[in-house]
C-alpha cells in the first residue's frame, strides 16, 4: 500500500508547490509554515485537486478519507446524533467518549468550534481507511484534547495516515517526517534520524538535540523521557 507523488505540481498565480516522494504504511507528519501549501497538498493527495504537472498514483489504496481543517465543511446531520449516524456509527459510544452525550439533540453548528472539531475527528477516526489525510487536526482543540488525539493517533495500525500541521507543542508518535519549504516537499526520513534534518522542528526538540540527548520520537512522553534522562 503506497501513495506515489511523481513531481506533482500545484499552481495558483505566481505560487507553486512541487511534491515528489512515496508515502508507505505508517504515520507521517508533513510540517510547514502557514500558507506553505499543506492544505493544497492534502487536497491533491485526496483527489480533489488535479496536479498541474506530474502525477499522483495510488498503489493498493481502495479507501480514503480527508479531514479538513474547518469541521463545518463536513457537517451533514441536523443534530449531533444524526451527524454520527451519517458516518454509519452508533452515536452513543462516540458521544460518550468525547463528552457530548448531553448535546446529542442539538444542531452541530451550534456547538463551539472545539466541540465540533472533537465530534468530527471522533467520527472520522472511528473507521479505518487505507489512506487517512488529516489537515490541521489539532486546530481548535485545547491542550487536553490535543493529548487525547495524539494518544489515539499513536495507536493507529495499518494504512497510511498523513498529518498536515504547523503544530509546535503536541505530537503523536510518528514514523516519518516531511516538510514543505520554498514551494517544495522535502523527505526528512524515518524516525529518529529525521529529527536532525527537520528544519521546522519545535524549539524544545532542537534544544534537546543540541544538548546531546537522543530522542526516540516526538510525543509528550518521548520528550519527557529525553529531558529526564541523566
C-alpha positions as CSV (number, residue, x, y, z in Angstrom):
1,X,0.0,0.0,0.0
2,X,1.7,3.2,-1.2
3,X,1.0,6.7,-2.4
4,X,3.4,7.9,-5.1
5,X,3.9,11.6,-5.8
6,X,5.7,11.9,-9.1
7,X,6.8,15.6,-9.3
8,X,3.1,16.5,-8.7
9,X,2.8,20.3,-9.0
10,X,0.1,22.7,-7.8
11,X,-0.1,26.2,-9.2
12,X,-2.0,29.3,-8.2
13,X,-1.0,32.6,-9.8
14,X,2.7,33.1,-9.1
15,X,2.7,30.4,-6.3
16,X,3.5,26.8,-6.9
17,X,4.3,23.7,-5.0
18,X,6.0,20.5,-6.2
19,X,5.9,17.2,-4.4
20,X,7.9,14.1,-5.1
21,X,8.2,11.0,-3.0
22,X,6.4,7.9,-1.8
23,X,4.3,7.5,1.3
24,X,4.1,4.0,2.7
25,X,2.1,2.5,5.6
26,X,2.5,4.3,8.9
27,X,2.0,7.7,10.5
28,X,3.6,10.6,8.5
29,X,3.9,14.2,9.6
30,X,4.0,17.0,6.9
31,X,5.1,20.3,8.5
32,X,5.4,23.7,7.1
33,X,4.5,27.4,7.7
34,X,1.0,28.8,7.3
35,X,0.4,29.3,3.6
36,X,3.2,26.9,2.5
37,X,0.7,24.6,0.7
38,X,-0.1,21.9,3.2
39,X,-3.9,22.0,2.6
40,X,-3.4,22.2,-1.2
41,X,-1.1,19.1,-1.0
42,X,-3.7,17.2,1.1
43,X,-6.4,18.0,-1.4
44,X,-4.2,16.8,-4.3
45,X,-3.5,13.6,-2.4
46,X,-7.2,13.1,-1.8
47,X,-8.0,13.5,-5.4
48,X,-10.0,16.8,-5.1
49,X,-7.4,18.8,-7.0
50,X,-5.6,17.6,-10.1
51,X,-1.9,18.3,-10.4
52,X,-1.0,20.9,-13.0
53,X,2.0,18.7,-13.8
54,X,3.3,15.3,-12.7
55,X,1.0,12.7,-11.2
56,X,-0.2,11.0,-8.0
57,X,-0.5,7.2,-8.1
58,X,-2.4,5.1,-5.5
59,X,-0.9,1.6,-5.2
60,X,-3.2,-0.8,-3.3
61,X,-5.3,2.0,-1.8
62,X,-9.0,1.3,-2.1
63,X,-10.5,3.6,0.6
64,X,-9.5,7.1,1.7
65,X,-10.7,10.0,3.9
66,X,-9.7,13.6,4.2
67,X,-10.4,15.6,7.3
68,X,-10.3,19.4,6.5
69,X,-9.1,22.0,9.0
70,X,-12.6,23.5,9.4
71,X,-15.1,20.9,10.7
72,X,-18.1,22.9,9.4
73,X,-17.3,21.7,5.9
74,X,-18.1,18.1,6.9
75,X,-21.5,18.6,8.6
76,X,-24.5,16.8,7.0
77,X,-26.7,15.9,10.0
78,X,-29.4,18.1,11.5
79,X,-28.4,17.0,15.0
80,X,-25.2,15.8,16.7
81,X,-26.7,12.3,16.9
82,X,-27.7,12.4,13.2
83,X,-24.2,13.6,12.3
84,X,-22.7,10.5,14.0
85,X,-25.2,8.2,12.2
86,X,-24.4,9.8,8.9
87,X,-20.9,8.1,9.3
88,X,-22.6,4.8,9.8
89,X,-21.8,4.8,13.5
90,X,-23.6,4.0,16.8
91,X,-23.7,7.5,18.2
92,X,-23.8,6.7,21.9
93,X,-20.3,5.3,22.4
94,X,-18.9,8.0,20.2
95,X,-20.6,10.9,22.0
96,X,-19.8,9.3,25.4
97,X,-16.1,9.2,24.6
98,X,-16.0,12.9,23.6
99,X,-18.3,14.0,26.4
100,X,-21.1,15.3,24.1
101,X,-24.0,13.0,25.2
102,X,-25.9,15.9,26.7
103,X,-25.8,17.7,23.3
104,X,-26.9,14.8,21.1
105,X,-30.1,16.5,20.0
106,X,-28.7,20.0,19.3
107,X,-27.7,21.2,15.8
108,X,-24.0,20.6,15.1
109,X,-23.3,24.1,14.0
110,X,-24.5,25.4,17.5
111,X,-21.5,23.6,19.1
112,X,-18.4,25.5,19.8
113,X,-15.6,25.2,17.2
114,X,-13.7,22.9,19.6
115,X,-16.7,20.7,20.3
116,X,-17.5,20.4,16.6
117,X,-13.8,19.5,15.9
118,X,-14.0,16.8,18.5
119,X,-17.2,15.4,17.0
120,X,-15.8,15.4,13.5
121,X,-12.5,13.7,14.4
122,X,-14.2,11.1,16.6
123,X,-16.4,10.1,13.7
124,X,-13.5,10.1,11.2
125,X,-11.2,8.1,13.4
126,X,-13.9,5.6,14.4
127,X,-13.5,4.0,10.9
128,X,-10.5,2.5,9.1
129,X,-9.2,3.7,5.8
130,X,-6.2,2.7,3.6
131,X,-5.4,6.4,3.3
132,X,-6.3,9.0,6.0
133,X,-5.4,12.6,5.5
134,X,-5.7,15.0,8.5
135,X,-5.3,18.7,7.7
136,X,-4.5,20.6,10.8
137,X,-6.3,18.1,13.1
138,X,-5.1,20.0,16.3
139,X,-6.6,23.3,15.4
140,X,-9.4,24.5,17.8
141,X,-8.6,21.8,20.3
142,X,-7.4,22.6,23.9
143,X,-4.3,21.0,25.4
144,X,-6.3,18.1,26.9
145,X,-8.0,17.2,23.7
146,X,-4.7,17.5,21.7
147,X,-3.1,15.0,24.1
148,X,-6.1,12.6,23.7
149,X,-6.0,12.9,19.9
150,X,-2.2,12.2,20.0
151,X,-2.7,9.1,22.1
152,X,-5.4,7.9,19.6
153,X,-3.2,8.6,16.6
154,X,-0.2,6.9,18.2
155,X,-2.2,3.7,18.5
156,X,-3.3,3.5,14.8
157,X,-2.2,0.5,12.9
158,X,-2.4,-0.4,9.2
159,X,-2.9,2.0,6.4
160,X,-1.3,5.4,5.5
161,X,-2.1,8.3,7.9
162,X,-0.7,11.7,7.0
163,X,-0.9,14.7,9.3
164,X,-0.5,18.2,7.8
165,X,0.2,20.6,10.6
166,X,2.2,23.6,11.8
167,X,1.6,22.5,15.4
168,X,4.6,23.2,17.7
169,X,3.7,21.7,21.0
170,X,1.8,18.4,20.8
171,X,2.5,15.4,18.5
172,X,1.8,11.7,18.4
173,X,4.5,9.2,17.8
174,X,5.2,9.4,14.1
175,X,7.1,7.1,11.7
176,X,8.2,9.6,9.0
177,X,8.7,13.4,8.8
178,X,8.3,15.6,5.7
179,X,8.2,19.3,5.4
180,X,7.4,22.0,2.9
181,X,9.9,24.8,2.2
182,X,10.0,27.3,-0.6
183,X,7.4,25.6,-2.7
184,X,8.9,22.1,-2.4
185,X,8.1,19.0,-0.3
186,X,11.2,17.5,1.3
187,X,11.5,14.0,2.7
188,X,13.3,14.2,6.1
189,X,13.2,10.5,6.6
190,X,12.2,7.9,9.1
191,X,12.3,8.4,12.9
192,X,14.5,9.1,14.8
193,X,17.1,10.0,12.2
194,X,14.7,12.5,10.6
195,X,14.8,14.8,13.7
196,X,18.3,16.2,12.9
197,X,17.1,17.2,9.4
198,X,13.7,18.6,10.5
199,X,14.1,22.4,10.0
200,X,10.6,23.1,11.3
201,X,11.2,21.2,14.5
202,X,9.9,22.9,17.6
203,X,12.4,24.9,19.7
204,X,12.2,22.3,22.5
205,X,13.1,19.4,20.2
206,X,16.1,21.4,18.8
207,X,17.2,22.3,22.3
208,X,17.1,18.6,23.4
209,X,19.1,17.5,20.4
210,X,21.6,20.4,20.9
211,X,22.1,19.2,24.5
212,X,23.4,15.9,23.1
213,X,20.4,13.9,24.2
214,X,18.8,11.5,21.7
215,X,15.1,11.4,21.0
216,X,13.2,8.2,20.1
217,X,10.2,10.1,18.9
218,X,8.2,13.4,19.4
219,X,5.3,12.5,21.6
220,X,5.0,14.2,25.0
221,X,6.2,11.0,26.7
222,X,9.2,10.8,24.4
223,X,10.2,14.4,25.1
224,X,9.7,13.9,28.8
225,X,11.9,10.8,28.8
226,X,14.7,12.5,26.9
227,X,14.6,15.6,29.2
228,X,14.7,13.5,32.4
229,X,17.4,11.1,31.2
230,X,20.7,11.7,33.0
